[in-house]
Amino acid sequence: MSRVPTTAALNAFWYKKDMAKEAPCELCMHAGGEVLYRDGNYRIVLIDDERYPGFCRVIWNAHAREMTDLSSAERAILIAAVWQVEEAVREVMQPYKINVASLGNMVPHLHWHVIPRYEDDAHFPNPIWGEVKRTPVSVELAKRKALVPRLREAILDRFEESLL
């Protein structure tokens, strides 16, 4: 009787194979920001970015490159966490728009960016990694920075109560 390897076993195999060719993974070695919440599957971090207060990442703890490296159940857990973070950012930070992105081109470790965007931010309407369009008004940035403690609380409240 042959056994089909589990997703975790395959991921471990490919991780060892891939990592032998690459530099160590930054998100395997470091938290990736101020940890607001962590469980056995993922962590939620706040990014210290002067121009983007409230910028969060949801990072899968185990090394994986793509969503399809995860099982269906793991994908559901991760994306539900992303939506809960988006909801907290939207509620507290009151942005014009929220960018949710999973790129991984610079750091090939599965993580999602949740970024509050405002019409007067430094890059709007372009992605935050693009060309700077303007200098944000310092008074507006200060107001947004003042909301970050409430965002920390909102995320903790959501995830301490969550069954994810």
N, C-alpha and C positions, 0 to 999 in steps of 0.2 A: 504494500500500500504506500503510495507516495503522498507526501504532505506538501501543500502549497505554502511557501514562506509568508509570514505575516507582513503587513505594510511596515511595521516597526523594524523587523529583521532586514527587509530590503533596504529601508532607509539607512540603517546602521551600516550595511555593506557598502552602499553608494557613498555615504558620508566618509567612511574610512578611505575609500578609493579616491574620491574627489579631493579630500583634504590632504592626501599625500602629495598632490600636484599643486596645491594652493597655499597661500599664506594662511595662518590661523584666522578663524572667523571672529571678527570684532564683537558680534552679538552673542557668540558662545562664551567669549572671555569676559565681557563687560555687560553691565545692566543696560546700557544704551540710553540712560537718562535717569531722572529721579524716580525711583520705583514708588508708585502709588498703590499698586495692588499686585499680588503674585499668587498663583496657585500652581498646581502640578502641571498644567498645560501651557499657560501663557503668563505674561506680565504686562502691566500697563505702566508706561513711563511718561513723565512730563519732560519735554525738551526745553532746555534753557536757551531760548532764541529771543534776543532783545526785540526783534521786529515782529515776532509772532507769539505773543503770550497766549497760553492755552493750547499750544501745539503738543499733541500727544502721539504716542506710538503704541500699538498693541503688537507684542512680539511673541512668537511661538517659542517656547523654551528650548525644545529639542531642535537640533540643526535640521532644517529642511529648506529647500530652495523655492519650491512652488506649492500652491494650494493643493495640487493634485498629488503631491508627495504624502499628503495626509489621508487618512481614511475618511469616508463620508461623515461619520460621526464627529471626528476631530475637526473637519472643515466647518461643520454646523456650529460647534462650540466656539471656534475662533471667530467666525463671521458674526455670531450673536454678540460676542464681546465687543467687536468693532462697532456694531450698531448701538450698543449701550453707551460706549464712549462718545460716539457721535451725538447721541441724544443729550448727554450731560454737557458736552461742549456747546451745543446749540442752545440749550436752556440757560446756561450760566453766562456764556460769553456773548450771546446775541449777535452773531456775525451776520453779514449780508449773505454769505455762502459758506459751505464747508467743503473742503477738498478731502476726499478719501482716496488714498492711492496705495497700491502695493507695487513697487518698482523692483527694488533689489538689484539694480544694475551696479551700484557701487559696493553694496554689502549684500552678497547673495545668501541671505538668511531670511526666512519668511517673516515679514513684519508689515504692518499697515500704518500709514500716516493718517492722522485725523487733524486737519489744519483749519482753524477758523480764518475766514477771509473777509476782508472789508474793502469797500470800494476805494478807500484812501490808503490801503497798505502799500508797502514798498514795491510790490510786483504786479498788483492787480491791473488787468485781468489775467496776466500770464501766470504760469506756475511759479512757485516761490524759488525754484532753482534757476529761473531764467534771468533775463536782464532787469536790473533795477529801473523802475519807471519814475519813482519819486521818493522824497524823504518824508516819512510819515510825520504827522503833527505830534509833537511830544506830549501835548496835553491828552490827546486821544490814546496814545500808547500808555500813558500813566493810568488812565481810567481802565484800560484793558488789563494791565498788570495787577491792578487792585482787585480784579475779579478772580485771579488765580487761586487764592486760598479757598474761595467758595467752590471753585471747580474741583479742587482736591477733595473737599468734603462730599460733593455731589457724586464723584466717581466712587469714593469709598462707600457711601450709602448704597449705591446701586449694586456694588459687587459683594458687600458683606451680606446683603439680603438675597443675592442671586443663587440659583441652583446650578449655574453653569460650571 
